[in-house]
Amino acid sequence: MIVTDDADFTPTSLEAHGLEAQKPDDFLTDLFDLNETIMRQIVAEEATARDVPVDALIELLDERIGLIRFSQHLRR
């Protein structure tokens, strides 16, 4: 698996290498679904490292980075 939004990684080109592409938003949402507690902890640690509130980091992930579904999960 390769995590990317890059359209150059077409399914056909990746299949030749036994790979598939997954968008970052889908990848992180899947990880959240697998272990919500750990993903929330990681986001909280990142917010602390950046010296910003968790809500501000979630807003950044949503609006500036485009991790819409992942951000929605974090807001629940």
N, CA, C and O atoms as a DFTB+ gen file, in Angstrom:
304 C
 N C O
     1  1       0.839      -1.170       0.000
     2  2       0.000       0.000       0.000
     3  2       0.889       1.239       0.000
     4  3       1.940       1.286       0.639
     5  1       0.432       2.218      -0.728
     6  2       1.074       3.528      -0.740
     7  2      -0.009       4.542      -0.373
     8  3      -1.123       4.480      -0.893
     9  1       0.316       5.466       0.512
    10  2      -0.633       6.487       0.940
    11  2      -0.274       7.770       0.215
    12  3       0.784       8.357       0.441
    13  1      -1.192       8.205      -0.678
    14  2      -0.915       9.377      -1.499
    15  2      -2.189       9.918      -2.121
    16  3      -3.162       9.186      -2.298
    17  1      -2.181      11.191      -2.451
    18  2      -3.231      11.816      -3.247
    19  2      -2.759      12.000      -4.684
    20  3      -3.482      12.547      -5.517
    21  1      -1.564      11.546      -4.965
    22  2      -0.927      11.754      -6.267
    23  2      -1.602      10.906      -7.351
    24  3      -1.600       9.677      -7.276
    25  1      -2.173      11.563      -8.344
    26  2      -2.872      10.872      -9.432
    27  2      -1.921      10.090     -10.337
    28  3      -2.373       9.268     -11.135
    29  1      -0.629      10.327     -10.229
    30  2       0.340       9.594     -11.046
    31  2       0.411       8.116     -10.659
    32  3       0.873       7.288     -11.444
    33  1      -0.039       7.791      -9.464
    34  2      -0.037       6.403      -9.010
    35  2      -1.377       5.767      -9.380
    36  3      -2.267       5.642      -8.538
    37  1      -1.509       5.371     -10.628
    38  2      -2.753       4.773     -11.104
    39  2      -2.848       3.330     -10.627
    40  3      -1.831       2.687     -10.369
    41  1      -4.081       2.822     -10.509
    42  2      -4.227       1.413     -10.104
    43  2      -3.445       0.459     -11.004
    44  3      -2.850      -0.506     -10.523
    45  1      -3.445       0.729     -12.302
    46  2      -2.732      -0.137     -13.243
    47  2      -1.234      -0.142     -12.974
    48  3      -0.607      -1.201     -12.962
    49  1      -0.657       1.039     -12.758
    50  2       0.792       1.104     -12.525
    51  2       1.176       0.467     -11.191
    52  3       2.259      -0.104     -11.067
    53  1       0.308       0.558     -10.207
    54  2       0.609      -0.010      -8.901
    55  2       0.422      -1.523      -8.863
    56  3       1.162      -2.228      -8.178
    57  1      -0.568      -2.017      -9.601
    58  2      -0.825      -3.457      -9.630
    59  2       0.400      -4.242     -10.089
    60  3       0.643      -5.355      -9.624
    61  1       1.158      -3.662     -10.993
    62  2       2.361      -4.335     -11.495
    63  2       3.367      -4.613     -10.377
    64  3       4.219      -5.493     -10.498
    65  1       3.257      -3.853      -9.294
    66  2       4.170      -4.002      -8.146
    67  2       3.472      -4.609      -6.937
    68  3       4.048      -4.677      -5.851
    69  1       2.230      -5.050      -7.125
    70  2       1.472      -5.629      -6.021
    71  2       1.041      -4.610      -4.985
    72  3       0.874      -4.944      -3.811
    73  1       0.861      -3.364      -5.415
    74  2       0.495      -2.282      -4.496
    75  2      -0.873      -1.713      -4.833
    76  3      -1.400      -1.917      -5.926
    77  1      -1.427      -1.006      -3.881
    78  2      -2.626      -0.215      -4.121
    79  2      -2.450       1.121      -3.411
    80  3      -1.726       1.223      -2.421
    81  1      -3.119       2.136      -3.927
    82  2      -3.029       3.468      -3.334
    83  2      -4.231       3.705      -2.430
    84  3      -5.339       3.245      -2.703
    85  1      -3.985       4.427      -1.358
    86  2      -5.067       4.841      -0.489
    87  2      -4.839       6.313      -0.159
    88  3      -3.715       6.728       0.124
    89  1      -5.904       7.088      -0.197
    90  2      -5.800       8.512       0.119
    91  2      -5.519       8.687       1.609
    92  3      -5.983       7.889       2.423
    93  1      -4.760       9.728       1.975
    94  2      -4.431       9.948       3.386
    95  2      -5.663      10.018       4.291
    96  3      -5.647       9.476       5.396
    97  1      -6.727      10.680       3.834
    98  2      -7.929      10.792       4.648
    99  2      -8.531       9.414       4.927
   100  3      -8.944       9.129       6.051
   101  1      -8.578       8.570       3.912
   102  2      -9.103       7.211       4.089
   103  2      -8.205       6.391       5.015
   104  3      -8.692       5.661       5.878
   105  1      -6.904       6.517       4.832
   106  2      -5.938       5.765       5.640
   107  2      -6.079       6.113       7.125
   108  3      -6.175       5.226       7.973
   109  1      -6.092       7.414       7.428
   110  2      -6.180       7.836       8.826
   111  2      -7.539       7.516       9.432
   112  3      -7.629       7.181      10.613
   113  1      -8.597       7.618       8.632
   114  2      -9.927       7.259       9.119
   115  2      -9.994       5.770       9.435
   116  3     -10.588       5.376      10.439
   117  1      -9.397       4.951       8.598
   118  2      -9.342       3.509       8.870
   119  2      -8.580       3.217      10.169
   120  3      -9.008       2.389      10.973
   121  1      -7.453       3.900      10.365
   122  2      -6.694       3.716      11.601
   123  2      -7.516       4.142      12.815
   124  3      -7.489       3.487      13.857
   125  1      -8.248       5.247      12.669
   126  2      -9.115       5.725      13.742
   127  2     -10.158       4.663      14.086
   128  3     -10.416       4.391      15.259
   129  1     -10.751       4.071      13.058
   130  2     -11.767       3.034      13.275
   131  2     -11.169       1.801      13.953
   132  3     -11.854       1.115      14.713
   133  1      -9.915       1.523      13.684
   134  2      -9.249       0.378      14.306
   135  2      -8.914       0.621      15.770
   136  3      -9.032      -0.283      16.598
   137  1      -8.489       1.860      16.092
   138  2      -8.127       2.162      17.475
   139  2      -8.284       3.659      17.738
   140  3      -7.333       4.435      17.635
   141  1      -9.494       4.030      18.075
   142  2      -9.824       5.440      18.321
   143  2      -8.973       6.044      19.433
   144  3      -8.514       7.180      19.314
   145  1      -8.763       5.303      20.499
   146  2      -8.018       5.821      21.649
   147  2      -6.599       6.223      21.266
   148  3      -6.145       7.313      21.616
   149  1      -5.910       5.364      20.561
   150  2      -4.529       5.670      20.163
   151  2      -4.492       6.844      19.190
   152  3      -3.623       7.709      19.303
   153  1      -5.416       6.887      18.241
   154  2      -5.401       7.988      17.275
   155  2      -5.679       9.323      17.960
   156  3      -5.069      10.336      17.617
   157  1      -6.592       9.331      18.922
   158  2      -6.844      10.572      19.667
   159  2      -5.610      10.975      20.480
   160  3      -5.302      12.162      20.596
   161  1      -4.918      10.007      21.031
   162  2      -3.701      10.283      21.792
   163  2      -2.626      10.880      20.879
   164  3      -1.946      11.833      21.259
   165  1      -2.477      10.327      19.693
   166  2      -1.484      10.839      18.742
   167  2      -1.800      12.281      18.361
   168  3      -0.904      13.123      18.309
   169  1      -3.061      12.562      18.096
   170  2      -3.461      13.929      17.729
   171  2      -3.204      14.878      18.904
   172  3      -2.720      15.992      18.701
   173  1      -3.521      14.451      20.121
   174  2      -3.275      15.288      21.298
   175  2      -1.780      15.559      21.487
   176  3      -1.385      16.676      21.817
   177  1      -0.962      14.540      21.277
   178  2       0.491      14.718      21.389
   179  2       1.013      15.680      20.325
   180  3       1.887      16.503      20.599
   181  1       0.480      15.574      19.122
   182  2       0.904      16.489      18.048
   183  2       0.494      17.922      18.369
   184  3       1.260      18.856      18.131
   185  1      -0.706      18.097      18.907
   186  2      -1.156      19.441      19.294
   187  2      -0.236      20.015      20.370
   188  3       0.132      21.189      20.315
   189  1       0.131      19.198      21.336
   190  2       1.048      19.638      22.397
   191  2       2.400      20.021      21.810
   192  3       2.972      21.046      22.180
   193  1       2.907      19.209      20.904
   194  2       4.208      19.493      20.281
   195  2       4.178      20.793      19.483
   196  3       5.180      21.504      19.399
   197  1       3.023      21.094      18.901
   198  2       2.879      22.333      18.126
   199  2       2.436      23.516      18.986
   200  3       2.346      24.646      18.506
   201  1       2.164      23.243      20.258
   202  2       1.708      24.262      21.205
   203  2       0.422      24.937      20.727
   204  3       0.291      26.161      20.762
   205  1      -0.527      24.105      20.277
   206  2      -1.842      24.592      19.856
   207  2      -2.910      23.709      20.504
   208  3      -2.643      22.557      20.843
   209  1      -4.113      24.247      20.675
   210  2      -5.194      23.407      21.193
   211  2      -5.541      22.301      20.196
   212  3      -5.355      22.460      18.989
   213  1      -6.041      21.189      20.708
   214  2      -6.422      20.064      19.849
   215  2      -7.432      20.522      18.795
   216  3      -7.324      20.141      17.629
   217  1      -8.402      21.330      19.193
   218  2      -9.416      21.804      18.233
   219  2      -8.789      22.590      17.087
   220  3      -9.239      22.492      15.945
   221  1      -7.758      23.365      17.385
   222  2      -7.079      24.125      16.331
   223  2      -6.351      23.199      15.368
   224  3      -6.329      23.445      14.162
   225  1      -5.754      22.135      15.898
   226  2      -5.076      21.167      15.039
   227  2      -6.091      20.436      14.160
   228  3      -5.837      20.210      12.977
   229  1      -7.225      20.070      14.727
   230  2      -8.261      19.404      13.938
   231  2      -8.749      20.328      12.822
   232  3      -8.970      19.881      11.696
   233  1      -8.913      21.580      13.124
   234  2      -9.318      22.562      12.114
   235  2      -8.283      22.632      10.982
   236  3      -8.647      22.690       9.808
   237  1      -7.014      22.626      11.336
   238  2      -5.938      22.624      10.345
   239  2      -6.008      21.373       9.477
   240  3      -5.904      21.454       8.253
   241  1      -6.183      20.225      10.106
   242  2      -6.266      18.965       9.360
   243  2      -7.441      18.983       8.383
   244  3      -7.345      18.458       7.273
   245  1      -8.531      19.582       8.800
   246  2      -9.737      19.631       7.985
   247  2      -9.607      20.635       6.848
   248  3      -9.688      20.265       5.677
   249  1      -9.410      21.881       7.184
   250  2      -9.507      22.961       6.198
   251  2      -8.258      23.165       5.351
   252  3      -8.365      23.507       4.174
   253  1      -7.092      22.964       5.920
   254  2      -5.873      23.265       5.167
   255  2      -5.236      22.030       4.552
   256  3      -4.590      22.117       3.507
   257  1      -5.413      20.879       5.191
   258  2      -4.778      19.668       4.694
   259  2      -5.778      18.784       3.951
   260  3      -5.391      17.952       3.130
   261  1      -7.057      18.967       4.242
   262  2      -8.086      18.231       3.516
   263  2      -8.427      16.864       4.081
   264  3      -8.953      16.010       3.368
   265  1      -8.134      16.652       5.345
   266  2      -8.468      15.378       5.991
   267  2      -9.873      15.497       6.601
   268  3     -10.043      15.486       7.820
   269  1     -10.847      15.609       5.736
   270  2     -12.215      15.930       6.135
   271  2     -12.854      14.821       6.968
   272  3     -13.355      15.086       8.061
   273  1     -12.845      13.596       6.475
   274  2     -13.475      12.488       7.207
   275  2     -12.757      12.224       8.535
   276  3     -13.394      12.012       9.567
   277  1     -11.432      12.239       8.491
   278  2     -10.662      12.019       9.718
   279  2     -11.006      13.092      10.744
   280  3     -11.193      12.782      11.921
   281  1     -11.091      14.332      10.320
   282  2     -11.437      15.432      11.227
   283  2     -12.842      15.254      11.782
   284  3     -13.076      15.529      12.959
   285  1     -13.768      14.805      10.967
   286  2     -15.134      14.559      11.442
   287  2     -15.133      13.494      12.538
   288  3     -15.836      13.627      13.539
   289  1     -14.351      12.453      12.347
   290  2     -14.248      11.404      13.366
   291  2     -13.683      11.983      14.671
   292  3     -14.165      11.660      15.756
   293  1     -12.672      12.829      14.561
   294  2     -12.065      13.415      15.751
   295  2     -13.034      14.334      16.489
   296  3     -12.929      14.485      17.706
   297  1     -13.960      14.939      15.784
   298  2     -14.909      15.871      16.406
   299  2     -16.069      15.158      17.102
   300  3     -16.823      15.797      17.836
   301  1     -16.225      13.879      16.891
   302  2     -17.337      13.152      17.530
   303  2     -17.178      13.102      19.024
   304  3     -18.022      12.530      19.716
